[in-house]
Amino acid sequence: MSKADNIFVDMCTDILEHGTTTEGQKVRPHWEDGTPAYTIKRFGVCNRYDLREEFPAITLRRTALKSCMDEVLWIYQRKSNNVHDLHSHIWDEWADETGSIGKAYGYQVGKVSHYADGDYDQMDRVLKDLRENPYSRRIMTNLYTFSDLSEMHLYPCAYNAIYNVTQEPGESRPTLNMLLVQRSQDVLAANNWNVCQYAILLMMVAQVSNMNAGELVHMIADAHIYDRHVPIIRELISRPRHAAPKVSLNPEVTDFYQFTTDDLIVEDYECGPQVKNIPIAI
């Protein structure tokens, strides 16, 4: 069975059994009917996924892997903050009449900064450092820019991706690992979505850097289950678990900026039925 399923079930069980509630406290999120959206939460959740063993998609329900990839390309490849450049409608409620979500996500990746050896945006700098100085401990992207927060329609949730290279014994190629830091996560709506997104990003960057994709370590400051999601989560984690799908990339792509969702190959994805009409706190 999928190791990602086991991690997800264990995390949800821990939140439900040992988490603390925000009920009665002042909270920003609310439901469409205006009712406060309270949560049960755990602080400081850390999950590890080894992409050398399997791809971390849960099988309790299907995660839309092509859509995950499209969104991560929207942020890190297209460097866009406009929903018209995205094929799904996940971000529509935060967009203005032009489609912009403000100075968030892809806008931050595309901002150019000055370095001693030239001017680069965040993703170009990551790719350059992995080519020229792969054992640096300074290779990362950071979407949480305090000076721009007032002009973001939504503060970034998963915001810091730190790349780290190791040379494993007996391996001819280095291994590329990633630490993903997330300030807040709606576990039902976004947990496996974010995990699969950044697993695909790690795979793409590793491939074009001539490295093996290794571990994705996911740190969540506030991992929470909304009050109206509790019965959905209880049913979801009681479902049968299946073997992880086989997920790979088109090996012909050697330029990060040439990847498309057509280059994602998903095989043998057996999973439970989709959960429909999930209420989303806003």
C-alpha positions as CSV (number, residue, x, y, z in Angstrom):
1,M,0.0,0.0,0.0
2,S,1.0,3.6,-0.5
3,K,3.4,5.0,2.1
4,A,1.8,8.4,1.5
5,D,-1.6,6.9,2.6
6,N,0.0,5.7,5.9
7,I,1.6,9.1,6.5
8,F,-1.7,10.9,5.8
9,V,-3.8,8.6,7.9
10,D,-1.3,8.8,10.8
11,M,-1.2,12.6,10.6
12,C,-5.0,13.0,10.5
13,T,-5.5,10.6,13.4
14,D,-2.9,12.5,15.4
15,I,-4.7,15.8,14.7
16,L,-8.1,14.4,15.6
17,E,-6.9,12.6,18.8
18,H,-4.3,15.1,20.1
19,G,-4.9,18.4,18.4
20,T,-6.2,21.6,20.0
21,T,-9.3,23.5,18.8
22,T,-9.7,27.2,17.9
23,E,-13.4,27.1,18.7
24,G,-14.4,30.2,20.6
25,Q,-11.3,32.1,19.5
26,K,-11.0,35.0,17.1
27,V,-10.3,33.5,13.7
28,R,-10.1,35.0,10.2
29,P,-11.5,32.2,8.1
30,H,-15.3,31.8,7.7
31,W,-17.7,29.6,5.8
32,E,-19.8,31.0,2.9
33,D,-22.8,31.4,5.3
34,G,-20.6,33.7,7.5
35,T,-20.1,31.2,10.3
36,P,-16.5,31.2,11.8
37,A,-14.5,28.3,10.4
38,Y,-12.8,26.7,13.5
39,T,-10.1,24.1,13.3
40,I,-8.5,21.2,15.2
41,K,-4.8,21.7,14.7
42,R,-1.3,20.4,15.4
43,F,1.7,22.6,15.5
44,G,5.0,21.6,13.8
45,V,4.1,18.5,11.7
46,C,7.0,17.1,9.7
47,N,6.5,14.4,7.1
48,R,9.2,12.7,5.0
49,Y,8.7,11.2,1.5
50,D,11.4,9.3,-0.3
51,L,10.9,9.6,-4.1
52,R,13.4,6.8,-4.7
53,E,10.9,4.4,-3.0
54,E,7.6,5.6,-4.5
55,F,5.7,8.7,-5.6
56,P,3.9,10.2,-2.7
57,A,0.3,10.2,-4.0
58,I,-2.4,9.0,-1.7
59,T,-4.8,6.3,-3.0
60,L,-7.6,6.9,-0.5
61,R,-8.9,9.3,-3.2
62,R,-7.4,10.5,-6.5
63,T,-5.0,13.5,-6.5
64,A,-5.2,15.3,-9.8
65,L,-1.5,15.0,-10.7
66,K,-1.6,16.8,-14.0
67,S,-3.4,19.8,-12.4
68,C,-0.8,19.7,-9.5
69,M,1.9,20.0,-12.1
70,D,0.1,22.7,-14.0
71,E,-0.1,24.8,-10.9
72,V,3.6,24.3,-9.9
73,L,4.6,25.2,-13.5
74,W,2.3,28.3,-13.2
75,I,4.3,29.4,-10.2
76,Y,7.9,28.4,-10.9
77,Q,8.1,28.1,-14.7
78,R,5.6,30.6,-16.0
79,K,6.2,32.8,-12.9
80,S,2.7,34.1,-13.2
81,N,0.3,35.7,-10.8
82,N,-2.7,35.7,-13.2
83,V,-5.3,32.9,-13.1
84,H,-5.8,33.2,-16.9
85,D,-2.4,31.5,-17.2
86,L,-3.7,28.5,-15.2
87,H,-5.9,25.8,-16.5
88,S,-7.7,25.0,-13.2
89,H,-10.0,27.5,-11.3
90,I,-8.5,26.9,-7.9
91,W,-7.4,30.6,-7.5
92,D,-10.4,32.3,-9.1
93,E,-11.9,33.5,-5.8
94,W,-8.7,35.4,-5.0
95,A,-8.3,37.0,-8.4
96,D,-9.4,40.5,-9.3
97,E,-11.2,41.5,-12.5
98,T,-7.9,41.2,-14.5
99,G,-7.2,37.8,-13.2
100,S,-4.4,38.9,-10.9
101,I,-3.8,37.6,-7.4
102,G,-1.5,40.5,-6.6
103,K,2.2,40.2,-5.8
104,A,1.9,36.6,-4.8
105,Y,3.4,33.2,-5.8
106,G,4.7,33.4,-9.4
107,Y,5.2,37.2,-9.1
108,Q,7.7,36.6,-6.3
109,V,9.6,33.8,-8.2
110,G,10.0,36.2,-11.2
111,K,11.4,39.1,-9.2
112,V,15.0,39.7,-10.1
113,S,17.6,40.3,-7.4
114,H,21.2,41.4,-7.7
115,Y,24.0,39.0,-6.8
116,A,27.7,39.5,-6.9
117,D,27.8,37.5,-10.2
118,G,24.8,39.0,-11.9
119,D,21.0,39.5,-11.7
120,Y,18.7,36.5,-11.5
121,D,15.1,35.7,-10.5
122,Q,14.6,33.0,-7.9
123,M,14.1,30.0,-10.1
124,D,16.9,30.9,-12.5
125,R,19.2,31.3,-9.5
126,V,18.3,27.8,-8.2
127,L,19.0,26.2,-11.6
128,K,22.3,28.1,-11.9
129,D,23.5,27.2,-8.4
130,L,22.6,23.5,-8.9
131,R,24.7,23.5,-12.1
132,E,27.7,25.4,-10.8
133,N,27.7,25.1,-7.0
134,P,25.4,22.1,-6.1
135,Y,26.8,21.6,-2.6
136,S,25.9,25.2,-1.6
137,R,23.6,25.4,1.4
138,R,22.0,28.6,0.1
139,I,19.8,27.2,-2.8
140,M,16.2,28.1,-2.2
141,T,13.1,30.0,-3.2
142,N,11.1,32.1,-0.8
143,L,7.7,33.5,-1.6
144,Y,7.0,35.3,1.7
145,T,8.2,38.8,1.1
146,F,7.0,41.0,4.0
147,S,7.2,44.3,2.0
148,D,4.7,42.9,-0.6
149,L,2.2,41.2,1.7
150,S,-0.2,44.1,1.6
151,E,-0.5,43.7,-2.1
152,M,-1.0,39.9,-2.1
153,H,-4.7,38.8,-2.3
154,L,-3.7,35.7,-0.3
155,Y,-0.6,35.2,1.8
156,P,1.5,32.3,0.5
157,C,0.9,29.0,2.4
158,A,3.7,26.8,1.1
159,Y,6.4,29.4,0.8
160,N,10.0,28.2,1.2
161,A,11.6,25.4,-0.9
162,I,15.2,24.6,0.1
163,Y,17.2,22.4,-2.1
164,N,20.0,20.2,-0.7
165,V,22.4,17.9,-2.6
166,T,23.9,14.7,-1.3
167,Q,26.2,12.1,-2.8
168,E,24.9,8.8,-1.8
169,P,27.4,5.9,-1.5
170,G,27.5,3.8,-4.6
171,E,25.5,6.2,-6.7
172,S,27.1,7.7,-9.8
173,R,24.9,10.8,-9.7
174,P,24.2,13.2,-6.9
175,T,20.8,13.1,-5.1
176,L,18.6,16.3,-5.0
177,N,16.5,16.7,-1.9
178,M,14.0,19.4,-0.9
179,L,12.7,20.8,2.4
180,L,9.3,22.5,1.9
181,V,8.2,24.9,4.7
182,Q,4.5,25.7,5.0
183,R,3.0,28.1,7.5
184,S,-0.5,26.8,7.3
185,Q,-2.4,23.9,5.7
186,D,-6.0,22.8,5.2
187,V,-5.2,19.1,5.5
188,L,-8.3,17.8,3.6
189,A,-8.2,20.3,0.8
190,A,-4.5,20.7,0.3
191,N,-2.2,18.2,2.0
192,N,-1.6,15.7,-0.7
193,W,-2.0,18.3,-3.4
194,N,1.0,20.3,-2.0
195,V,3.0,17.1,-1.5
196,C,2.5,16.0,-5.0
197,Q,3.1,19.4,-6.5
198,Y,6.5,19.8,-4.8
199,A,7.4,16.1,-5.5
200,I,6.9,16.9,-9.2
201,L,8.9,20.1,-8.9
202,L,11.7,18.2,-7.2
203,M,11.6,15.6,-10.0
204,M,11.8,18.2,-12.7
205,V,14.6,20.2,-11.2
206,A,16.6,17.0,-10.4
207,Q,16.2,15.7,-14.0
208,V,17.4,18.9,-15.7
209,S,20.3,19.1,-13.1
210,N,21.4,15.5,-14.0
211,M,20.6,14.3,-10.4
212,N,18.4,11.7,-8.8
213,A,15.3,12.9,-7.0
214,G,15.6,12.0,-3.3
215,E,13.7,13.1,-0.2
216,L,10.9,15.6,0.1
217,V,10.6,16.8,3.7
218,H,7.4,18.7,4.4
219,M,7.3,20.9,7.5
220,I,3.9,22.4,8.4
221,A,3.7,25.0,11.1
222,D,-0.1,24.7,11.5
223,A,-1.7,21.5,10.1
224,H,-5.4,21.8,10.6
225,I,-8.7,20.1,10.0
226,Y,-11.7,22.4,9.7
227,D,-14.7,21.6,11.9
228,R,-17.0,20.9,8.9
229,H,-14.3,18.6,7.4
230,V,-14.0,16.3,10.4
231,P,-16.7,13.7,9.3
232,I,-15.2,13.7,5.8
233,I,-11.7,13.1,7.1
234,R,-13.0,10.2,9.4
235,E,-14.6,8.5,6.4
236,L,-11.6,9.1,4.1
237,I,-9.0,7.6,6.5
238,S,-11.1,4.5,7.0
239,R,-10.9,3.6,3.3
240,P,-8.9,0.8,1.7
241,R,-5.4,1.6,0.7
242,H,-3.7,0.7,-2.5
243,A,-0.2,0.5,-4.0
244,A,1.3,3.9,-5.0
245,P,1.1,4.8,-8.6
246,K,4.1,4.9,-10.9
247,V,4.9,8.5,-11.8
248,S,7.7,9.6,-14.0
249,L,8.8,12.4,-16.4
250,N,9.6,12.4,-20.1
251,P,13.3,11.7,-20.0
252,E,13.9,13.7,-23.2
253,V,13.3,17.0,-21.4
254,T,16.6,18.6,-20.3
255,D,15.4,22.3,-19.9
256,F,13.2,23.2,-17.0
257,Y,11.4,25.7,-19.1
258,Q,10.4,23.1,-21.7
259,F,8.3,20.9,-19.3
260,T,4.6,20.7,-19.9
261,T,1.9,18.5,-18.2
262,D,2.2,16.2,-21.2
263,D,5.6,15.2,-19.9
264,L,4.1,13.7,-16.7
265,I,3.6,9.9,-17.0
266,V,1.1,8.4,-14.5
267,E,0.6,4.6,-14.5
268,D,-1.4,2.1,-12.3
269,Y,-3.1,4.8,-10.2
270,E,-5.8,2.7,-8.3
271,C,-7.7,4.8,-5.8
272,G,-10.9,5.3,-3.9
273,P,-13.8,7.6,-5.1
274,Q,-13.3,11.3,-5.2
275,V,-14.7,13.4,-2.3
276,K,-17.1,15.9,-3.9
277,N,-18.4,19.3,-2.8
278,I,-15.9,19.9,0.0
279,P,-16.8,23.1,1.8
280,I,-13.8,25.6,1.6
281,A,-13.2,28.1,4.3
282,I,-12.5,31.6,3.0
